[in-house]
Amino acid sequence: MKRITLKLSMEELKLLTALAADQLFHKEFIDPRMPGHQSDRSELTLGKALVGRMRLIVDPDAV
């Protein structure tokens, strides 16, 4: 996996974390109810791990 570096302000990271968490919720609970939806469990798992890492950066005491 290729790694990249991205510089964000804390406010940008907070917003990105919230948006990603909302999208994951949508993919996990809303999308499966749509006809013809194909779920990708590995994508959800990776997304949840990523959101968890971002939340640790935003608020290390939240764990």
mmJSON file of the N, C-alpha and C atoms, coordinates in Angstrom:
{"data_MODEL":{"atom_site":{
"group_PDB":["ATOM","ATOM","ATOM","ATOM","ATOM","ATOM","ATOM","ATOM","ATOM","ATOM","ATOM","ATOM","ATOM","ATOM","ATOM","ATOM","ATOM","ATOM","ATOM","ATOM","ATOM","ATOM","ATOM","ATOM","ATOM","ATOM","ATOM","ATOM","ATOM","ATOM","ATOM","ATOM","ATOM","ATOM","ATOM","ATOM","ATOM","ATOM","ATOM","ATOM","ATOM","ATOM","ATOM","ATOM","ATOM","ATOM","ATOM","ATOM","ATOM","ATOM","ATOM","ATOM","ATOM","ATOM","ATOM","ATOM","ATOM","ATOM","ATOM","ATOM","ATOM","ATOM","ATOM","ATOM","ATOM","ATOM","ATOM","ATOM","ATOM","ATOM","ATOM","ATOM","ATOM","ATOM","ATOM","ATOM","ATOM","ATOM","ATOM","ATOM","ATOM","ATOM","ATOM","ATOM","ATOM","ATOM","ATOM","ATOM","ATOM","ATOM","ATOM","ATOM","ATOM","ATOM","ATOM","ATOM","ATOM","ATOM","ATOM","ATOM","ATOM","ATOM","ATOM","ATOM","ATOM","ATOM","ATOM","ATOM","ATOM","ATOM","ATOM","ATOM","ATOM","ATOM","ATOM","ATOM","ATOM","ATOM","ATOM","ATOM","ATOM","ATOM","ATOM","ATOM","ATOM","ATOM","ATOM","ATOM","ATOM","ATOM","ATOM","ATOM","ATOM","ATOM","ATOM","ATOM","ATOM","ATOM","ATOM","ATOM","ATOM","ATOM","ATOM","ATOM","ATOM","ATOM","ATOM","ATOM","ATOM","ATOM","ATOM","ATOM","ATOM","ATOM","ATOM","ATOM","ATOM","ATOM","ATOM","ATOM","ATOM","ATOM","ATOM","ATOM","ATOM","ATOM","ATOM","ATOM","ATOM","ATOM","ATOM","ATOM","ATOM","ATOM","ATOM","ATOM","ATOM","ATOM","ATOM","ATOM","ATOM","ATOM","ATOM","ATOM","ATOM","ATOM","ATOM","ATOM","ATOM"],
"id":[1,2,3,4,5,6,7,8,9,10,11,12,13,14,15,16,17,18,19,20,21,22,23,24,25,26,27,28,29,30,31,32,33,34,35,36,37,38,39,40,41,42,43,44,45,46,47,48,49,50,51,52,53,54,55,56,57,58,59,60,61,62,63,64,65,66,67,68,69,70,71,72,73,74,75,76,77,78,79,80,81,82,83,84,85,86,87,88,89,90,91,92,93,94,95,96,97,98,99,100,101,102,103,104,105,106,107,108,109,110,111,112,113,114,115,116,117,118,119,120,121,122,123,124,125,126,127,128,129,130,131,132,133,134,135,136,137,138,139,140,141,142,143,144,145,146,147,148,149,150,151,152,153,154,155,156,157,158,159,160,161,162,163,164,165,166,167,168,169,170,171,172,173,174,175,176,177,178,179,180,181,182,183,184,185,186,187,188,189],
"type_symbol":["N","C","C","N","C","C","N","C","C","N","C","C","N","C","C","N","C","C","N","C","C","N","C","C","N","C","C","N","C","C","N","C","C","N","C","C","N","C","C","N","C","C","N","C","C","N","C","C","N","C","C","N","C","C","N","C","C","N","C","C","N","C","C","N","C","C","N","C","C","N","C","C","N","C","C","N","C","C","N","C","C","N","C","C","N","C","C","N","C","C","N","C","C","N","C","C","N","C","C","N","C","C","N","C","C","N","C","C","N","C","C","N","C","C","N","C","C","N","C","C","N","C","C","N","C","C","N","C","C","N","C","C","N","C","C","N","C","C","N","C","C","N","C","C","N","C","C","N","C","C","N","C","C","N","C","C","N","C","C","N","C","C","N","C","C","N","C","C","N","C","C","N","C","C","N","C","C","N","C","C","N","C","C","N","C","C","N","C","C"],
"label_atom_id":["N","CA","C","N","CA","C","N","CA","C","N","CA","C","N","CA","C","N","CA","C","N","CA","C","N","CA","C","N","CA","C","N","CA","C","N","CA","C","N","CA","C","N","CA","C","N","CA","C","N","CA","C","N","CA","C","N","CA","C","N","CA","C","N","CA","C","N","CA","C","N","CA","C","N","CA","C","N","CA","C","N","CA","C","N","CA","C","N","CA","C","N","CA","C","N","CA","C","N","CA","C","N","CA","C","N","CA","C","N","CA","C","N","CA","C","N","CA","C","N","CA","C","N","CA","C","N","CA","C","N","CA","C","N","CA","C","N","CA","C","N","CA","C","N","CA","C","N","CA","C","N","CA","C","N","CA","C","N","CA","C","N","CA","C","N","CA","C","N","CA","C","N","CA","C","N","CA","C","N","CA","C","N","CA","C","N","CA","C","N","CA","C","N","CA","C","N","CA","C","N","CA","C","N","CA","C","N","CA","C","N","CA","C","N","CA","C","N","CA","C"],
"label_alt_id":[null,null,null,null,null,null,null,null,null,null,null,null,null,null,null,null,null,null,null,null,null,null,null,null,null,null,null,null,null,null,null,null,null,null,null,null,null,null,null,null,null,null,null,null,null,null,null,null,null,null,null,null,null,null,null,null,null,null,null,null,null,null,null,null,null,null,null,null,null,null,null,null,null,null,null,null,null,null,null,null,null,null,null,null,null,null,null,null,null,null,null,null,null,null,null,null,null,null,null,null,null,null,null,null,null,null,null,null,null,null,null,null,null,null,null,null,null,null,null,null,null,null,null,null,null,null,null,null,null,null,null,null,null,null,null,null,null,null,null,null,null,null,null,null,null,null,null,null,null,null,null,null,null,null,null,null,null,null,null,null,null,null,null,null,null,null,null,null,null,null,null,null,null,null,null,null,null,null,null,null,null,null,null,null,null,null,null,null,null],
"label_comp_id":["MET","MET","MET","LYS","LYS","LYS","ARG","ARG","ARG","ILE","ILE","ILE","THR","THR","THR","LEU","LEU","LEU","LYS","LYS","LYS","LEU","LEU","LEU","SER","SER","SER","MET","MET","MET","GLU","GLU","GLU","GLU","GLU","GLU","LEU","LEU","LEU","LYS","LYS","LYS","LEU","LEU","LEU","LEU","LEU","LEU","THR","THR","THR","ALA","ALA","ALA","LEU","LEU","LEU","ALA","ALA","ALA","ALA","ALA","ALA","ASP","ASP","ASP","GLN","GLN","GLN","LEU","LEU","LEU","PHE","PHE","PHE","HIS","HIS","HIS","LYS","LYS","LYS","GLU","GLU","GLU","PHE","PHE","PHE","ILE","ILE","ILE","ASP","ASP","ASP","PRO","PRO","PRO","ARG","ARG","ARG","MET","MET","MET","PRO","PRO","PRO","GLY","GLY","GLY","HIS","HIS","HIS","GLN","GLN","GLN","SER","SER","SER","ASP","ASP","ASP","ARG","ARG","ARG","SER","SER","SER","GLU","GLU","GLU","LEU","LEU","LEU","THR","THR","THR","LEU","LEU","LEU","GLY","GLY","GLY","LYS","LYS","LYS","ALA","ALA","ALA","LEU","LEU","LEU","VAL","VAL","VAL","GLY","GLY","GLY","ARG","ARG","ARG","MET","MET","MET","ARG","ARG","ARG","LEU","LEU","LEU","ILE","ILE","ILE","VAL","VAL","VAL","ASP","ASP","ASP","PRO","PRO","PRO","ASP","ASP","ASP","ALA","ALA","ALA","VAL","VAL","VAL"],
"label_asym_id":["A","A","A","A","A","A","A","A","A","A","A","A","A","A","A","A","A","A","A","A","A","A","A","A","A","A","A","A","A","A","A","A","A","A","A","A","A","A","A","A","A","A","A","A","A","A","A","A","A","A","A","A","A","A","A","A","A","A","A","A","A","A","A","A","A","A","A","A","A","A","A","A","A","A","A","A","A","A","A","A","A","A","A","A","A","A","A","A","A","A","A","A","A","A","A","A","A","A","A","A","A","A","A","A","A","A","A","A","A","A","A","A","A","A","A","A","A","A","A","A","A","A","A","A","A","A","A","A","A","A","A","A","A","A","A","A","A","A","A","A","A","A","A","A","A","A","A","A","A","A","A","A","A","A","A","A","A","A","A","A","A","A","A","A","A","A","A","A","A","A","A","A","A","A","A","A","A","A","A","A","A","A","A","A","A","A","A","A","A"],
"label_entity_id":["1","1","1","1","1","1","1","1","1","1","1","1","1","1","1","1","1","1","1","1","1","1","1","1","1","1","1","1","1","1","1","1","1","1","1","1","1","1","1","1","1","1","1","1","1","1","1","1","1","1","1","1","1","1","1","1","1","1","1","1","1","1","1","1","1","1","1","1","1","1","1","1","1","1","1","1","1","1","1","1","1","1","1","1","1","1","1","1","1","1","1","1","1","1","1","1","1","1","1","1","1","1","1","1","1","1","1","1","1","1","1","1","1","1","1","1","1","1","1","1","1","1","1","1","1","1","1","1","1","1","1","1","1","1","1","1","1","1","1","1","1","1","1","1","1","1","1","1","1","1","1","1","1","1","1","1","1","1","1","1","1","1","1","1","1","1","1","1","1","1","1","1","1","1","1","1","1","1","1","1","1","1","1","1","1","1","1","1","1"],
"label_seq_id":[1,1,1,2,2,2,3,3,3,4,4,4,5,5,5,6,6,6,7,7,7,8,8,8,9,9,9,10,10,10,11,11,11,12,12,12,13,13,13,14,14,14,15,15,15,16,16,16,17,17,17,18,18,18,19,19,19,20,20,20,21,21,21,22,22,22,23,23,23,24,24,24,25,25,25,26,26,26,27,27,27,28,28,28,29,29,29,30,30,30,31,31,31,32,32,32,33,33,33,34,34,34,35,35,35,36,36,36,37,37,37,38,38,38,39,39,39,40,40,40,41,41,41,42,42,42,43,43,43,44,44,44,45,45,45,46,46,46,47,47,47,48,48,48,49,49,49,50,50,50,51,51,51,52,52,52,53,53,53,54,54,54,55,55,55,56,56,56,57,57,57,58,58,58,59,59,59,60,60,60,61,61,61,62,62,62,63,63,63],
"pdbx_PDB_ins_code":[null,null,null,null,null,null,null,null,null,null,null,null,null,null,null,null,null,null,null,null,null,null,null,null,null,null,null,null,null,null,null,null,null,null,null,null,null,null,null,null,null,null,null,null,null,null,null,null,null,null,null,null,null,null,null,null,null,null,null,null,null,null,null,null,null,null,null,null,null,null,null,null,null,null,null,null,null,null,null,null,null,null,null,null,null,null,null,null,null,null,null,null,null,null,null,null,null,null,null,null,null,null,null,null,null,null,null,null,null,null,null,null,null,null,null,null,null,null,null,null,null,null,null,null,null,null,null,null,null,null,null,null,null,null,null,null,null,null,null,null,null,null,null,null,null,null,null,null,null,null,null,null,null,null,null,null,null,null,null,null,null,null,null,null,null,null,null,null,null,null,null,null,null,null,null,null,null,null,null,null,null,null,null,null,null,null,null,null,null],
"Cartn_x":[0.844,0.0,0.893,0.628,1.393,0.907,1.828,1.483,1.636,0.733,0.816,0.735,1.187,1.114,0.155,-0.717,-1.71,-1.706,-1.54,-1.545,-2.926,-3.505,-4.83,-4.779,-5.62,-5.774,-6.629,-6.634,-7.428,-8.916,-9.367,-10.773,-11.116,-10.221,-10.451,-10.511,-9.615,-9.61,-10.871,-11.33,-12.577,-13.745,-13.821,-14.906,-14.815,-13.621,-13.433,-13.801,-13.447,-13.773,-15.287,-15.966,-17.421,-18.097,-17.645,-18.233,-18.0,-16.792,-16.479,-17.316,-17.486,-18.293,-19.746,-20.268,-21.64,-21.791,-20.81,-20.868,-20.803,-19.972,-19.894,-21.227,-21.857,-23.169,-24.148,-24.12,-25.007,-24.732,-23.461,-23.091,-23.47,-23.396,-23.655,-25.154,-25.926,-27.31,-28.363,-28.062,-29.057,-28.956,-27.747,-27.556,-28.038,-27.829,-28.28,-29.786,-30.547,-31.998,-32.392,-31.425,-31.707,-31.658,-32.579,-32.586,-31.293,-30.751,-29.559,-28.259,-28.3,-27.078,-26.1,-24.835,-23.76,-22.858,-22.816,-22.017,-20.586,-19.633,-18.224,-17.744,-17.763,-17.436,-16.013,-15.065,-13.681,-13.546,-14.334,-14.31,-14.864,-15.929,-16.48,-15.491,-14.84,-13.861,-12.706,-12.188,-11.096,-11.541,-12.743,-13.263,-13.418,-13.929,-14.085,-12.742,-11.745,-10.408,-9.833,-10.031,-9.527,-10.208,-11.516,-12.233,-11.763,-11.524,-11.004,-9.651,-8.774,-7.458,-7.575,-8.462,-8.652,-9.222,-10.141,-10.711,-9.649,-8.713,-7.62,-6.748,-6.542,-5.744,-6.487,-7.795,-8.6,-8.751,-9.014,-9.238,-8.629,-7.337,-6.663,-7.259,-7.958,-8.533,-9.89,-10.423,-11.752,-11.764,-10.624,-10.57,-10.914],
"Cartn_y":[-1.172,0.0,1.241,2.14,3.376,4.352,5.004,5.984,7.387,8.266,9.666,10.516,11.744,12.668,13.79,14.127,15.157,16.074,17.358,18.309,18.933,18.824,19.37,20.16,21.173,21.851,20.949,21.222,20.412,20.521,21.711,21.898,21.07,21.039,20.237,18.751,18.3,16.888,16.521,17.407,17.153,17.014,17.922,17.871,16.603,16.274,15.077,13.813,13.767,12.624,12.478,13.582,13.54,13.106,13.643,13.272,11.795,11.318,9.908,8.992,9.362,8.547,8.507,9.647,9.689,8.812,8.861,8.058,6.56,6.193,4.785,4.302,5.151,4.796,4.546,5.438,5.315,4.013,3.707,2.489,1.224,1.291,0.09,-0.141,0.925,0.746,1.204,2.164,2.686,1.986,1.955,1.389,-0.053,-0.926,-2.317,-2.458,-1.452,-1.508,-1.131,-0.639,-0.245,-1.473,-1.566,-2.707,-2.787,-3.981,-4.2,-3.795,-3.422,-2.981,-4.142,-3.895,-4.868,-4.35,-5.026,-4.593,-5.106,-4.258,-4.638,-4.56,-5.709,-5.771,-5.298,-5.606,-5.195,-3.674,-3.031,-1.567,-0.942,-1.509,-1.009,-1.181,-2.313,-2.569,-1.587,-1.383,-0.433,0.979,1.35,2.68,2.912,1.915,2.05,2.203,1.465,1.583,2.971,3.48,4.803,5.894,5.823,6.808,6.729,5.539,5.386,6.047,5.878,6.52,8.038,8.533,9.99,10.543,9.81,10.262,10.313,9.368,9.394,10.633,11.051,12.245,13.491,13.546,14.711,14.823,13.697,13.714,12.48,12.54,11.364,10.874,11.744,11.365,10.676,10.601,10.035,8.511,7.886,6.427,5.861],
"Cartn_z":[0.0,0.0,0.0,-0.915,-1.009,0.061,0.736,1.774,1.219,1.634,1.256,2.519,2.429,3.547,3.179,4.103,3.883,5.101,4.879,5.993,6.096,7.306,7.583,8.883,8.974,10.258,11.147,12.44,13.368,13.029,12.643,12.276,11.038,10.066,8.859,9.19,10.063,10.445,11.213,12.091,12.819,11.858,10.879,9.904,9.057,8.591,7.78,8.56,9.819,10.672,10.825,11.066,11.219,9.919,8.806,7.516,7.195,7.474,7.213,8.104,9.365,10.279,9.813,9.371,8.858,7.617,6.738,5.519,5.839,6.808,7.214,7.784,8.591,9.135,7.988,7.013,5.859,5.108,4.868,4.135,4.903,6.236,7.033,7.28,7.492,7.926,6.917,6.076,5.137,3.784,3.215,1.877,1.738,2.729,2.558,2.321,2.648,2.443,1.015,0.251,-1.13,-2.035,-2.976,-3.89,-4.704,-4.799,-5.61,-4.961,-3.69,-3.004,-2.832,-3.135,-2.932,-1.817,-0.696,0.447,0.334,0.705,0.724,2.169,2.855,4.277,4.563,3.686,3.915,3.843,2.976,2.89,4.168,4.709,5.969,7.114,7.174,8.234,8.15,6.955,6.751,7.108,6.705,7.013,8.5,9.207,10.662,11.351,10.897,11.475,11.218,10.014,9.66,10.485,10.626,11.432,12.886,13.375,14.735,14.909,13.931,13.997,13.948,13.101,13.007,14.314,14.936,16.212,17.304,17.282,18.261,18.098,16.869,16.608,17.079,16.783,17.143,18.653,19.322,20.772,21.413,21.764,22.335,23.656,24.387,25.676,25.535,24.327,24.112,24.192,24.231,24.235,25.573],
"occupancy":[1.0,1.0,1.0,1.0,1.0,1.0,1.0,1.0,1.0,1.0,1.0,1.0,1.0,1.0,1.0,1.0,1.0,1.0,1.0,1.0,1.0,1.0,1.0,1.0,1.0,1.0,1.0,1.0,1.0,1.0,1.0,1.0,1.0,1.0,1.0,1.0,1.0,1.0,1.0,1.0,1.0,1.0,1.0,1.0,1.0,1.0,1.0,1.0,1.0,1.0,1.0,1.0,1.0,1.0,1.0,1.0,1.0,1.0,1.0,1.0,1.0,1.0,1.0,1.0,1.0,1.0,1.0,1.0,1.0,1.0,1.0,1.0,1.0,1.0,1.0,1.0,1.0,1.0,1.0,1.0,1.0,1.0,1.0,1.0,1.0,1.0,1.0,1.0,1.0,1.0,1.0,1.0,1.0,1.0,1.0,1.0,1.0,1.0,1.0,1.0,1.0,1.0,1.0,1.0,1.0,1.0,1.0,1.0,1.0,1.0,1.0,1.0,1.0,1.0,1.0,1.0,1.0,1.0,1.0,1.0,1.0,1.0,1.0,1.0,1.0,1.0,1.0,1.0,1.0,1.0,1.0,1.0,1.0,1.0,1.0,1.0,1.0,1.0,1.0,1.0,1.0,1.0,1.0,1.0,1.0,1.0,1.0,1.0,1.0,1.0,1.0,1.0,1.0,1.0,1.0,1.0,1.0,1.0,1.0,1.0,1.0,1.0,1.0,1.0,1.0,1.0,1.0,1.0,1.0,1.0,1.0,1.0,1.0,1.0,1.0,1.0,1.0,1.0,1.0,1.0,1.0,1.0,1.0,1.0,1.0,1.0,1.0,1.0,1.0],
"B_iso_or_equiv":[0.0,0.0,0.0,0.0,0.0,0.0,0.0,0.0,0.0,0.0,0.0,0.0,0.0,0.0,0.0,0.0,0.0,0.0,0.0,0.0,0.0,0.0,0.0,0.0,0.0,0.0,0.0,0.0,0.0,0.0,0.0,0.0,0.0,0.0,0.0,0.0,0.0,0.0,0.0,0.0,0.0,0.0,0.0,0.0,0.0,0.0,0.0,0.0,0.0,0.0,0.0,0.0,0.0,0.0,0.0,0.0,0.0,0.0,0.0,0.0,0.0,0.0,0.0,0.0,0.0,0.0,0.0,0.0,0.0,0.0,0.0,0.0,0.0,0.0,0.0,0.0,0.0,0.0,0.0,0.0,0.0,0.0,0.0,0.0,0.0,0.0,0.0,0.0,0.0,0.0,0.0,0.0,0.0,0.0,0.0,0.0,0.0,0.0,0.0,0.0,0.0,0.0,0.0,0.0,0.0,0.0,0.0,0.0,0.0,0.0,0.0,0.0,0.0,0.0,0.0,0.0,0.0,0.0,0.0,0.0,0.0,0.0,0.0,0.0,0.0,0.0,0.0,0.0,0.0,0.0,0.0,0.0,0.0,0.0,0.0,0.0,0.0,0.0,0.0,0.0,0.0,0.0,0.0,0.0,0.0,0.0,0.0,0.0,0.0,0.0,0.0,0.0,0.0,0.0,0.0,0.0,0.0,0.0,0.0,0.0,0.0,0.0,0.0,0.0,0.0,0.0,0.0,0.0,0.0,0.0,0.0,0.0,0.0,0.0,0.0,0.0,0.0,0.0,0.0,0.0,0.0,0.0,0.0,0.0,0.0,0.0,0.0,0.0,0.0],
"pdbx_formal_charge":[null,null,null,null,null,null,null,null,null,null,null,null,null,null,null,null,null,null,null,null,null,null,null,null,null,null,null,null,null,null,null,null,null,null,null,null,null,null,null,null,null,null,null,null,null,null,null,null,null,null,null,null,null,null,null,null,null,null,null,null,null,null,null,null,null,null,null,null,null,null,null,null,null,null,null,null,null,null,null,null,null,null,null,null,null,null,null,null,null,null,null,null,null,null,null,null,null,null,null,null,null,null,null,null,null,null,null,null,null,null,null,null,null,null,null,null,null,null,null,null,null,null,null,null,null,null,null,null,null,null,null,null,null,null,null,null,null,null,null,null,null,null,null,null,null,null,null,null,null,null,null,null,null,null,null,null,null,null,null,null,null,null,null,null,null,null,null,null,null,null,null,null,null,null,null,null,null,null,null,null,null,null,null,null,null,null,null,null,null],
"auth_seq_id":[1,1,1,2,2,2,3,3,3,4,4,4,5,5,5,6,6,6,7,7,7,8,8,8,9,9,9,10,10,10,11,11,11,12,12,12,13,13,13,14,14,14,15,15,15,16,16,16,17,17,17,18,18,18,19,19,19,20,20,20,21,21,21,22,22,22,23,23,23,24,24,24,25,25,25,26,26,26,27,27,27,28,28,28,29,29,29,30,30,30,31,31,31,32,32,32,33,33,33,34,34,34,35,35,35,36,36,36,37,37,37,38,38,38,39,39,39,40,40,40,41,41,41,42,42,42,43,43,43,44,44,44,45,45,45,46,46,46,47,47,47,48,48,48,49,49,49,50,50,50,51,51,51,52,52,52,53,53,53,54,54,54,55,55,55,56,56,56,57,57,57,58,58,58,59,59,59,60,60,60,61,61,61,62,62,62,63,63,63],
"auth_comp_id":["MET","MET","MET","LYS","LYS","LYS","ARG","ARG","ARG","ILE","ILE","ILE","THR","THR","THR","LEU","LEU","LEU","LYS","LYS","LYS","LEU","LEU","LEU","SER","SER","SER","MET","MET","MET","GLU","GLU","GLU","GLU","GLU","GLU","LEU","LEU","LEU","LYS","LYS","LYS","LEU","LEU","LEU","LEU","LEU","LEU","THR","THR","THR","ALA","ALA","ALA","LEU","LEU","LEU","ALA","ALA","ALA","ALA","ALA","ALA","ASP","ASP","ASP","GLN","GLN","GLN","LEU","LEU","LEU","PHE","PHE","PHE","HIS","HIS","HIS","LYS","LYS","LYS","GLU","GLU","GLU","PHE","PHE","PHE","ILE","ILE","ILE","ASP","ASP","ASP","PRO","PRO","PRO","ARG","ARG","ARG","MET","MET","MET","PRO","PRO","PRO","GLY","GLY","GLY","HIS","HIS","HIS","GLN","GLN","GLN","SER","SER","SER","ASP","ASP","ASP","ARG","ARG","ARG","SER","SER","SER","GLU","GLU","GLU","LEU","LEU","LEU","THR","THR","THR","LEU","LEU","LEU","GLY","GLY","GLY","LYS","LYS","LYS","ALA","ALA","ALA","LEU","LEU","LEU","VAL","VAL","VAL","GLY","GLY","GLY","ARG","ARG","ARG","MET","MET","MET","ARG","ARG","ARG","LEU","LEU","LEU","ILE","ILE","ILE","VAL","VAL","VAL","ASP","ASP","ASP","PRO","PRO","PRO","ASP","ASP","ASP","ALA","ALA","ALA","VAL","VAL","VAL"],
"auth_asym_id":["A","A","A","A","A","A","A","A","A","A","A","A","A","A","A","A","A","A","A","A","A","A","A","A","A","A","A","A","A","A","A","A","A","A","A","A","A","A","A","A","A","A","A","A","A","A","A","A","A","A","A","A","A","A","A","A","A","A","A","A","A","A","A","A","A","A","A","A","A","A","A","A","A","A","A","A","A","A","A","A","A","A","A","A","A","A","A","A","A","A","A","A","A","A","A","A","A","A","A","A","A","A","A","A","A","A","A","A","A","A","A","A","A","A","A","A","A","A","A","A","A","A","A","A","A","A","A","A","A","A","A","A","A","A","A","A","A","A","A","A","A","A","A","A","A","A","A","A","A","A","A","A","A","A","A","A","A","A","A","A","A","A","A","A","A","A","A","A","A","A","A","A","A","A","A","A","A","A","A","A","A","A","A","A","A","A","A","A","A"],
"auth_atom_id":["N","CA","C","N","CA","C","N","CA","C","N","CA","C","N","CA","C","N","CA","C","N","CA","C","N","CA","C","N","CA","C","N","CA","C","N","CA","C","N","CA","C","N","CA","C","N","CA","C","N","CA","C","N","CA","C","N","CA","C","N","CA","C","N","CA","C","N","CA","C","N","CA","C","N","CA","C","N","CA","C","N","CA","C","N","CA","C","N","CA","C","N","CA","C","N","CA","C","N","CA","C","N","CA","C","N","CA","C","N","CA","C","N","CA","C","N","CA","C","N","CA","C","N","CA","C","N","CA","C","N","CA","C","N","CA","C","N","CA","C","N","CA","C","N","CA","C","N","CA","C","N","CA","C","N","CA","C","N","CA","C","N","CA","C","N","CA","C","N","CA","C","N","CA","C","N","CA","C","N","CA","C","N","CA","C","N","CA","C","N","CA","C","N","CA","C","N","CA","C","N","CA","C","N","CA","C","N","CA","C","N","CA","C","N","CA","C","N","CA","C"],
"pdbx_PDB_model_num":[1,1,1,1,1,1,1,1,1,1,1,1,1,1,1,1,1,1,1,1,1,1,1,1,1,1,1,1,1,1,1,1,1,1,1,1,1,1,1,1,1,1,1,1,1,1,1,1,1,1,1,1,1,1,1,1,1,1,1,1,1,1,1,1,1,1,1,1,1,1,1,1,1,1,1,1,1,1,1,1,1,1,1,1,1,1,1,1,1,1,1,1,1,1,1,1,1,1,1,1,1,1,1,1,1,1,1,1,1,1,1,1,1,1,1,1,1,1,1,1,1,1,1,1,1,1,1,1,1,1,1,1,1,1,1,1,1,1,1,1,1,1,1,1,1,1,1,1,1,1,1,1,1,1,1,1,1,1,1,1,1,1,1,1,1,1,1,1,1,1,1,1,1,1,1,1,1,1,1,1,1,1,1,1,1,1,1,1,1]
}}}
